Amino acid sequence: MTTTRHEQDVVDLLLAQHNEIKALFADVRTAQGEAKEQAFQRLVRLLAVHESAEEQVVHPAARHQAGDAVVDARLREESEAKHVLSELYDLGVDGPGFEAKFAELERSVLAHATSEERDEFPELRRNTDPDRLRRMAGAVRAAEAVSPTRPHPAAGESPVANVVLGPPVAVFDKMRDAIRDWRQSHTD
């Protein structure tokens, strides 16, 4: 049976995104040249919007279900990953040290996803009404639509910071993305 977008709950949505993130890590690891750059840009965008939406929607709800220690640990991991991802973005896929730093990021992001799947998501699913979980999926999608498309470690990990700073930074990021994409499509 196929789950429609309106039936999908927040845990299913995040698990699907975790699988997409894993696939993008593999794409970046194995690709060369422009294909590697494009895969990396897709990974950066997905990680940025995914983590921003989790910070705004999922972690506050999980704090009530899984506890402060679990959520605080995930927020620390996300902060560390934002810093490394920002460094990698500035370095570029052809930069010196990219491969080693990228491998470090992959290990930490996958460990983070495993921790969410083990410690946070089961508590959400067990202790949250199914209708609320479906509404949370919609809230995550909405948060992702207005989230920055690259990491901004200085912005912090609080839901308030994401709501206040996220939309204006997202507009700027999306303009930069559009200009970058236009330049790439118009170079010989």
KATACOR-V464267 format. One record per pair of residues at least 6 apart in sequence whose C-alpha atoms are under 7 Angstrom apart, sorted by the first residue. I is the first residue (numbers start at 1). J is the second residue. Records with the same first field share a line. If there is no record, write none. Layout:
I->J / J
This chain:
7->134
8->134 / 137
9->133 / 134 / 137
10->133 / 134 / 136 / 137
11->121
13->137
18->113
21->43
24->39 / 43
25->106
27->39
28->36 / 39 / 40
37->93
44->150
45->149 / 150
48->148 / 149 / 150 / 151
49->144 / 147 / 148 / 149
50->144
52->147 / 162
53->140 / 143 / 144
55->157 / 158 / 159
56->159 / 162
57->136 / 139 / 140
59->71
62->71 / 120 / 124
63->71
65->123 / 124 / 127
66->120 / 123
70->119
74->112
75->157
77->112
79->153 / 157
81->105 / 109
82->151 / 152 / 153
83->153
84->105
85->151
86->151
88->98
91->98
146->166 / 167 / 170
147->166 / 167 / 170
148->166 / 167 / 169 / 170 / 173
149->170 / 173 / 174
150->173
155->161
